[in-house]
Amino acid sequence: MSRRHYAEGEEVLVGGTGFGRHPMRATVAQRWEGVGLVMVIPEGRSKPVPRPPSRIRPAVKDAPKTGALVRQPTTKAELRAVPRARKPWRSSRYLRFVRSQPCCFCGHPAPSQAHHQPERGHGTTGGKCTDSQTAPLCAAHHERWHSTGALGAMSHEETLRYILTHAFRTLQRYVETGGGRRSA
């Protein structure tokens, strides 16, 4: 069976621990393909939570079969050819938490700088990505990233994977500590 890739902003049904017996509606916040998780924001909640793709399924069935009756669009919003991009998740409290962590590359003690990992296809050219994709970097490594696009002896792609993995681990620590309220 092939793995389904969910698009950011897609409505899905999520089952599993913490969501009760019945699947819950959620929105895909982002995909963590290298880690094998999908970040979803459950309906009625504001924080994204990680879930394995096996616990996620599409919220609606695929497009109707050819010849099926389809309701005609009646409003301007329904006539839009391209849906408007969802606004990226922003949280000043989460960014404070990221800055309170040691550098993910060298371990230099806090305060760190919150490095926003560049994102492809978020709908805004040159825009800052969602706050959930931030990793703590000391000033020296943050400057090195922006000047060379890499850290240490790693290539650009290896550095992207490394930072995304640490951004995910930082987000996990934030969720596990109740939003940074308890010390780890």
N, C-alpha and C positions, 0 to 999 in steps of 0.2 A: 504494500500500500504506500503510495507516495505521500510525502508530508505536505500539508497545505500551508501556504504562506499567507498570513493575514496582513492586510494593508492597515496603516495607521489611520485611525478614525472609523474603522469598520465596526459595525455592531455585531457582537458575538454572544453566545451563551457559554457560561463558565460553570463547571461543576467541580466538586472537590472540597478538601478541608477548608473550613472557615466560611463556607457558603451554604451550609445546610444540605438537606437531601435533594432539593430541587435546584436545577440550574438557574443561575442568576444572569440577567442581562448585563452586559458590560461593553465598554468601548476599548479598542486596542489603542494603547498609548504609544507603544513602540515595540519593535522586535529586537531580540538579543540573539541573533542567529549563531554567533560564535559560542554562546553559552548554552543555547538550546532552550531558551525561555521566552515567553511573550509577556510584556507588561500590560496589564489591563486595569481600567478604572471601573469598578463595579457601579451599577446604577445607584444613585443616592449617596455615594462616597466621593471623597475628593482626592485621596491618595492612591497612586498606582500600586498594584501588587503583582509580583511575579507568578506566573503559572506555566506549567509545561504545556506544549501544544496538544498533547494527548487529552487534556482536560477542557479543551476549547473546541467549539463547533460553530458553524455559521448560524446566525440568528434567523436568517430567512432562507428559503429554498432557492435554488438557482433560477435563472430567468425562465419564464414560461416557455413551453414548447411552441414551435412554429404553428400558427393557425389558432392559438389560444386567444381569447378575448382579453385585451389589455385596456385599462382605463386611460383615457386621453388626459394629458396635463391641462390643468385649468388655471394655475397661478404662475406668476413670473418665476418664483423660486423653483417650481417644477420644470420650467422650460430652460433653466440654466444648463448649459452644455457641460461645464466643469464645476463640480462642487467646490465651495469655498473651503480653503484649508483650515483645519482646526488650529486654534491658538495653542502654542506650546505651554506646557505646565510651568508655572512660576511659583516659587515659594521662598521668601526671604529667610524663613526659619530653617529650611533645608540648606540654603546656601551658608548660613551661619554654622550649621552642623558640619558641612563639608570643610569650611575654613578652620574648624576646630580639630581636624584630623591631621596626622603627620603626612608628609609628602609620600605619595604612593610609589615613587620611584626610588628615592634614596633614604626615606625614613626620617628626614629632618623634622624635628618637632614642630608642632603648631605654633603660631598660626600659619596656615597655608593659603594659597590662592585657589579659588574655585575655577578650574579650567573647564570651559564648556567645549565638549567634543563637537567638532563640525559635523553636520548632518547633511546627508544628500537627500534631495527631494522633499524638503519640508514645506515647500510652497513659497518660501521667501529667499530670494537670492541675497546672499550676504547677511542674512538674519541670524540671530543667536538661536541656538537650539534649545530644547526643553531643559529645564533645570535638573531633571532626573538623569541627564547624561553629563554630569559634572564629576570631575575627579580632583582630589586635592594634590596640588603640585607646589613645591617651594618656589620662591621667586626666581631662583637661578634656572630651575628646570622649566618653569613656565615660559621664561624668556627664551630659553633654548628651543622649546617646541615652536614658538612663534617665529623664530629666526631661521630654523633649519627644517622644521616639520618632522623631526625625529628626536628620540632620546637615546643617549648612549650609543652603542654600536648597532642598534636595531634599525631596520629599514622603516620607511614611512608606514607601510601597511602593517608591519609587526607592531609599531608604536600605536597605531590606531586600535588594533586588537587589544593590546596591553592596557591602554587607557580605558577602553570600553569595559573590559573585564573589571578593572578597579572601580569604575563608575558604578557598575552593577553591585559590586561588593559593598561600596559605600552606601548605596541606596538600601541594600539588605540590612546593614547595621542600623541605619536610620529607622527602618520599620521595626526591627527587633528591639530597639531601645525605646520604642513608643514615641518616635519623633524626636529623638535626642534628649528626652527628659531624664532617662536613667543613664548612668555611666556604664560602659560596656565591660 
